[in-house]
């Protein structure tokens, strides 16, 4: 799989690449929320599950499923990152039948996905349908000029403002919003500019 800038492919990037380090930080952050059965939706090159397993408390994760729309990415992930308890499949994140195929999960990770869809609400409803009642869903997105406004990334429909991202996530009864600047993920500080939002969402 060729590195084009759309996907993070650690084996083809400088380890000190800023974007790579930011993505690694998000997976390591998410690891502390992981339950036994984990879904990485839009799993890309497939490096995320390995980071989750390395970072989460030993034995806390029993299984990780990665789903991505690209067969090329799925095949790459299977070749480089599949393990006995880590499997990758092709699937569309807007497909309402995903729970019938893959079941439900204790934790769902969705990094830099929602900005790719014009119908963000449908995507969030699919995530909810894949989540067990006590699940935690970790969603991140880069901040930008806002819904309906052009952004500099050709792969994104648009990039949300912090307020718009929070508004979208009101479909979840409980949301804890963190912000990210470089590799630091923290509760937002009023005097700091952040590049991304990282939300931990719950159904109860």
Buried (B, 14 or more C-beta within 10 A) or exposed (E): BEEEEEBBBBEEBEEEBEEBBBBBBBBBBBBBBBBEBBBBBBBBBBBBBBBBBEBBEEEBBEBBBBBBBBEEBBBBBBEBBBEEBBBBBEBEBBBEEBBEEBEBBBBBBBBBBBBBBEEBEBBBBBBBEBBBEEBBBBBBBBBBEBBEEEBEBEEBBBBBBBEBBBEBBEBBEEBEBBBBBEBEBEEEEEEEEBEBBBBBBBBE
